[in-house]
């Protein structure tokens, strides 16, 4: 038996990079000055495996590694346009974030690696199930303040036990360093009880990342599992975690996408009724302080919320003082940032057409990122490239992408890739 056969027959060896990508926590192995996010284990694994496949194919990247038949080919085709937009943004002094180019190249490397691995649907589904179970275990430990967790920038919402050093800004990182950066603590780690409002992230870098990835896992289970009883336990665990995470926009996106997910109306109705029953039980027993979560996060002034969103595009945002105490403060701050990004496009017809390349690493909205970074032409190209996506996924992306900058997260991009790879294989079969 040769080396290749050994790898193909051993699950852990064949799926080693994928296991690292999915389950590795957000720990910076090497920190980069003036950036919250440094180089992590998954970045290193991508680099190693990418070089391995390039050498293996004797540097014949096209058509051996990249060709129209591989998953994500259209994503790769968009890369030159990204560079054009960023150059234009630089010309107009809008300071595009060039680290986005590095992240995009990393995604191209991920696409190549996943394409070369020839993933099996049942194995990916198994990884999704383990991901749900592991996260539920960690989420409970974090919620009851038994363990902490790793996030993109540690805890910067409040001091922990009056120790301000557990909060850091990117300016604290002044040189290339390993793990702690001489800050006296591991900068990605949040102590038990340090998560704001007990919105815990599980093994991910944040509650929004946890919620999106769990949603994708359930979509995959609903599509690939034939037996309803095999889906329900995981669905119930995910519902509980979604409400602990309290990511309002992602919950709306998850429900909206699920409506268009299944053609089996009976199966959909059963899942819907049982999910509502579970929510009612949790509500009346007030598990995980559920009543307060509903009051604080979901019983809000949706008319004012609509005004804030529309005001982003019309330039007529409500005054800040009108928003205080409504629970919509974070949304107002987001909208004010979005408004500024969109105003950049009005400086020139060139910017309006081609975009500014992205002057922020995080825009907290996929839709605003697309419009502001790539302009009218880039937005139309992305719409064209997305035309073959399943309807449920398009709905999920549109609703969730209103308030979440989805694909700036490596793990979210990874989970979308895995889902789409499985869907493509199902279609081919």
C-alpha positions in Angstrom: 0.0 0.0 0.0 1.5 3.3 -1.1 1.4 6.6 0.9 -1.5 8.0 -1.1 -3.6 4.9 -0.4 -2.8 5.2 3.3 -4.0 8.8 3.4 -7.2 8.1 1.5 -8.1 5.2 3.8 -7.3 7.1 7.0 -10.0 9.6 7.9 -7.9 11.7 10.2 -4.9 11.9 7.8 -7.0 12.8 4.8 -9.2 15.3 6.6 -6.5 16.7 8.8 -6.4 20.2 7.2 -10.2 20.4 7.2 -10.3 19.4 10.9 -7.8 22.2 11.7 -9.8 24.7 9.7 -13.1 23.9 11.4 -12.1 23.3 15.0 -8.9 25.4 15.6 -9.7 28.3 18.0 -8.8 31.9 17.2 -5.3 31.9 18.7 -2.7 34.2 17.0 0.5 32.2 16.6 2.2 35.3 15.2 0.8 38.8 15.9 1.2 41.5 13.3 1.7 45.2 14.5 -1.4 47.4 14.4 -3.8 44.5 13.6 -6.2 42.7 15.9 -5.8 39.5 13.9 -2.5 37.9 13.3 -1.3 34.7 11.7 -3.1 31.6 13.0 -2.7 27.9 12.7 -5.2 27.6 9.8 -3.2 30.3 7.8 0.0 28.2 8.2 -1.7 25.0 7.2 -3.1 26.7 4.1 0.3 27.9 3.1 1.9 24.5 3.6 -0.7 22.5 1.7 -0.9 25.1 -1.1 2.8 24.8 -1.7 2.5 21.0 -1.5 -0.2 20.9 -4.2 1.7 23.4 -6.4 4.9 21.3 -6.2 2.9 18.1 -6.7 1.5 19.4 -10.0 4.9 20.8 -11.1 3.7 24.4 -10.9 1.0 23.9 -13.4 -1.6 25.9 -11.5 -3.8 26.2 -14.6 -5.5 23.9 -15.5 -4.3 21.4 -12.9 -5.3 23.3 -9.7 -7.5 26.1 -11.1 -9.9 25.5 -13.9 -13.6 26.2 -14.7 -14.7 22.9 -13.3 -13.5 23.4 -9.7 -15.7 24.8 -7.0 -15.3 28.6 -6.5 -13.8 29.3 -9.9 -15.9 32.5 -10.2 -14.6 33.7 -6.9 -11.1 33.4 -8.3 -12.1 35.2 -11.5 -13.3 38.2 -9.4 -9.8 38.8 -7.9 -8.5 41.1 -10.7 -11.5 43.3 -10.2 -10.8 43.5 -6.4 -7.3 44.8 -7.2 -8.6 47.4 -9.7 -11.1 48.7 -7.1 -8.3 49.0 -4.4 -6.0 50.8 -6.8 -8.7 53.3 -7.6 -9.4 53.7 -3.9 -5.7 54.4 -3.4 -5.7 57.0 -6.2 -8.6 58.9 -4.5 -6.8 58.7 -1.1 -9.5 56.5 0.5 -6.8 54.3 2.1 -8.0 50.8 1.0 -7.1 48.0 3.5 -4.6 45.9 1.5 -4.8 43.1 4.1 -8.1 42.3 2.4 -6.1 41.2 -0.7 -4.1 38.8 1.5 -7.3 37.4 2.9 -8.7 37.0 -0.6 -5.6 35.1 -1.8 -5.9 32.9 1.3 -9.4 32.1 0.3 -8.2 31.1 -3.2 -5.7 28.8 -1.5 -8.5 27.3 0.5 -10.6 26.7 -2.6 -7.6 24.9 -4.2 -7.0 22.7 -1.1 -10.7 21.7 -0.7 -10.9 20.9 -4.4 -7.9 18.6 -4.2 -9.2 16.8 -1.1 -12.2 15.3 -3.0 -14.4 15.5 0.1 -17.1 13.0 0.8 -20.6 14.3 1.8 -21.0 11.9 4.6 -17.7 12.8 6.2 -18.4 16.5 5.9 -21.8 15.9 7.5 -20.1 14.0 10.3 -17.8 17.0 10.9 -20.8 19.3 11.0 -22.5 17.1 13.6 -19.4 17.0 15.8 -19.1 20.8 15.4 -22.7 21.3 16.7 -22.2 18.9 19.7 -18.8 20.4 20.6 -20.0 23.9 20.4 -23.1 23.1 22.6 -20.8 21.6 25.3 -18.5 24.6 25.2 -21.3 27.2 25.0 -22.9 25.7 28.2 -19.6 25.9 30.0 -19.1 29.5 28.9 -22.6 30.5 29.7 -22.3 29.2 33.3 -18.9 30.9 33.5 -16.9 27.7 33.9 -14.5 28.3 31.0 -13.5 31.3 28.9 -13.0 31.4 25.1 -10.9 32.7 22.3 -12.1 35.6 20.2 -10.6 37.8 17.5 -9.5 40.6 19.8 -10.1 39.3 23.3 -12.6 41.1 25.6 -12.7 44.9 24.8 -16.2 45.5 26.1 -15.3 45.8 29.8 -12.5 45.2 32.2 -12.3 41.7 33.8 -12.2 42.0 37.6 -11.1 45.6 37.1 -8.0 44.4 35.3 -7.9 46.6 32.2 -5.0 44.7 30.6 -7.5 42.0 29.5 -8.8 44.6 27.0 -6.4 45.5 24.2 -6.5 47.6 21.0 -4.6 46.9 17.9 -2.2 49.8 18.8 -1.0 47.6 21.7 0.7 45.3 19.2 3.8 47.3 18.2 6.0 44.5 16.9 5.8 41.0 15.4 5.4 38.6 18.4 4.3 35.2 19.4 1.2 34.4 21.4 1.1 36.9 24.3 3.1 39.9 22.8 4.4 40.6 26.3 1.0 41.9 27.3 1.0 39.6 30.3 -1.9 37.5 28.9 -2.9 35.6 25.8 -4.5 38.4 23.9 -7.2 36.4 22.2 -8.4 34.8 25.4 -11.5 36.0 27.3 -11.8 34.9 31.0 -14.9 33.0 32.3 -17.7 35.5 32.8 -16.1 38.1 30.5 -18.5 37.8 27.6 -20.9 40.8 27.4 -24.5 39.8 28.3 -23.4 36.1 28.3 -23.4 36.2 24.5 -20.8 33.4 24.3 -19.0 32.3 21.1 -18.4 28.6 21.7 -15.2 27.6 19.8 -15.5 30.4 17.3 -14.2 34.0 17.3 -17.5 35.6 18.0 -21.3 35.1 18.4 -22.1 36.1 14.9 -19.5 33.6 13.5 -21.0 30.9 15.7 -24.6 31.6 14.6 -23.8 31.7 10.9 -21.8 28.4 11.0 -24.5 26.6 13.0 -27.1 27.8 10.5 -25.1 26.3 7.6 -24.7 23.0 9.5 -28.4 22.7 10.0 -29.1 23.6 6.3 -26.7 20.7 5.3 -28.4 18.3 7.7 -31.9 19.2 6.4 -30.8 18.6 2.9 -28.7 15.5 3.3 -30.2 13.5 6.2 -33.2 11.5 5.1 -34.5 10.6 8.5 -36.2 13.4 10.4 -35.3 11.9 13.8 -31.6 12.3 12.9 -32.1 16.0 12.3 -34.2 17.1 15.3 -31.7 16.7 18.1 -29.1 18.8 16.3 -31.8 21.4 15.3 -32.9 21.8 18.9 -29.3 22.3 20.1 -28.7 24.9 17.4 -31.9 26.8 18.3 -30.8 27.0 21.9 -27.3 28.3 20.9 -28.7 30.8 18.5 -30.8 32.4 21.3 -27.9 32.3 23.7 -25.8 34.1 21.1 -28.6 36.6 20.6 -27.5 37.5 17.0 -30.9 38.9 16.0 -30.1 39.5 12.3 -28.7 36.0 11.8 -31.7 34.4 13.5 -34.0 36.2 11.0 -31.7 35.1 8.2 -31.7 31.5 9.3 -35.5 31.4 9.5 -35.9 33.2 6.2 -33.6 30.8 4.4 -35.2 27.7 6.1 -38.6 28.7 4.6 -37.2 28.1 1.1 -35.0 25.1 2.0 -37.2 22.0 1.6 -39.7 21.0 -1.0 -41.2 18.4 1.4 -44.0 20.5 3.0 -44.9 17.8 5.5 -41.3 17.6 6.7 -41.1 21.4 6.9 -44.3 21.6 8.8 -43.2 19.0 11.4 -39.8 20.7 11.9 -41.6 24.1 12.2 -44.1 22.9 14.8 -41.5 21.1 16.9 -39.2 24.1 16.8 -41.9 26.4 18.0 -42.9 23.9 20.7 -39.3 23.9 21.9 -39.1 27.7 22.0 -42.3 27.9 24.0 -41.0 25.4 26.6 -37.8 27.3 26.9 -39.7 30.6 27.2 -42.2 29.5 29.9 -39.5 27.7 31.9 -37.3 30.8 31.3 -34.3 28.7 30.6 -31.1 30.7 29.8 -33.0 33.9 30.9 -34.9 33.5 27.7 -37.7 35.9 28.5 -35.3 38.8 29.1 -33.5 37.9 25.8 -36.7 38.1 23.9 -37.6 41.4 25.5 -34.2 43.0 25.0 -33.3 41.7 21.5 -36.6 41.1 19.7 -39.3 43.3 21.2 -38.0 46.5 19.7 -39.2 49.5 17.6 -39.1 48.0 14.2 -40.4 51.2 12.6 -37.4 53.1 13.9 -35.1 50.2 12.8 -36.5 50.5 9.3 -35.8 54.3 9.4 -32.2 53.7 10.4 -31.6 51.2 7.6 -33.3 53.5 5.0 -31.5 56.5 6.4 -28.2 54.9 5.4 -29.1 55.2 1.8 -31.1 58.5 1.9 -28.7 60.4 4.1 -31.6 61.0 6.6 -30.5 59.1 9.7 -32.5 59.7 12.9 -30.6 61.8 15.4 -28.5 59.9 17.9 -30.4 61.3 20.8 -33.7 59.8 19.4 -32.1 56.3 19.4 -30.7 56.3 23.0 -32.5 53.8 25.2 -34.3 52.0 22.3 -31.9 49.1 22.1 -31.0 50.2 18.6 -27.8 52.1 19.5 -25.5 49.5 17.9 -27.6 49.6 14.7 -27.4 53.4 14.6 -23.6 53.3 14.9 -23.4 50.8 12.1 -25.6 52.9 9.9 -23.6 56.0 10.5 -20.5 54.1 9.3 -22.3 52.7 6.3 -23.5 56.2 5.4 -19.9 57.5 5.4 -18.7 54.6 3.2 -21.5 55.3 0.7 -20.7 59.0 0.6 -17.2 58.2 -0.6 -18.7 56.9 -3.8 -20.2 60.3 -4.5 -16.8 61.9 -4.8 -16.3 60.7 -8.3 -18.2 58.9 -11.1 -15.2 56.5 -11.3 -15.7 55.5 -7.6 -19.4 55.1 -8.2 -18.7 52.7 -11.0 -15.7 50.7 -9.7 -15.9 51.3 -5.9 -13.3 52.3 -3.4 -11.7 48.9 -2.7 -12.7 48.9 0.9 -11.4 51.4 3.4 -12.5 49.3 6.4 -11.5 45.8 7.3 -15.0 45.2 8.9 -18.0 47.0 7.6 -20.5 44.9 9.6 -22.6 44.5 6.4 -21.9 42.3 3.4 -24.3 44.4 1.3 -22.6 47.7 2.2 -19.2 46.1 1.6 -20.2 45.0 -1.9 -21.7 48.4 -2.9 -19.0 50.6 -1.3 -16.0 48.5 -2.2 -16.9 47.4 -5.8 -19.3 50.0 -7.0 -22.1 49.5 -9.5 -20.1 47.4 -11.9 -18.7 45.1 -9.3 -22.1 44.7 -7.6 -23.6 43.6 -11.0 -20.8 41.1 -11.6 -21.3 39.6 -8.1 -25.1 39.4 -8.8 -24.3 37.6 -12.1 -21.9 35.2 -10.4 -24.5 34.4 -7.7 -27.4 33.6 -10.1 -27.0 29.8 -9.7 -26.9 29.8 -5.9 -29.8 27.9 -4.3 -32.7 30.2 -3.4 -32.6 29.4 0.3 -28.9 30.4 0.5 -29.5 33.6 -1.4 -32.2 34.6 1.0 -30.0 33.7 4.0 -27.1 35.7 2.6 -29.3 38.8 1.8 -31.0 38.9 5.2 -28.0 38.1 7.3 -25.7 40.1 5.1 -27.6 43.3 5.9 -25.9 43.5 9.4 -23.0 40.9 9.1 -19.9 41.2 7.0 -20.1 37.5 6.2 -17.1 36.6 4.2 -14.5 38.6 6.0 -14.5 35.6 8.4 -12.3 32.7 7.3 -14.5 30.1 9.1 -17.7 31.4 7.6 -16.2 31.3 4.2 -15.1 27.8 4.9 -18.5 26.6 6.0 -20.2 28.2 2.9 -17.6 26.4 0.7 -18.3 23.0 2.3 -22.0 23.4 1.9 -21.7 24.4 -1.7 -19.3 21.6 -2.5 -21.8 19.1 -1.1 -24.6 20.7 -3.1 -22.6 20.6 -6.3 -21.8 16.9 -5.7 -25.5 16.1 -5.1 -26.4 17.9 -8.3 -23.8 16.0 -10.3 -25.0 12.7 -8.8 
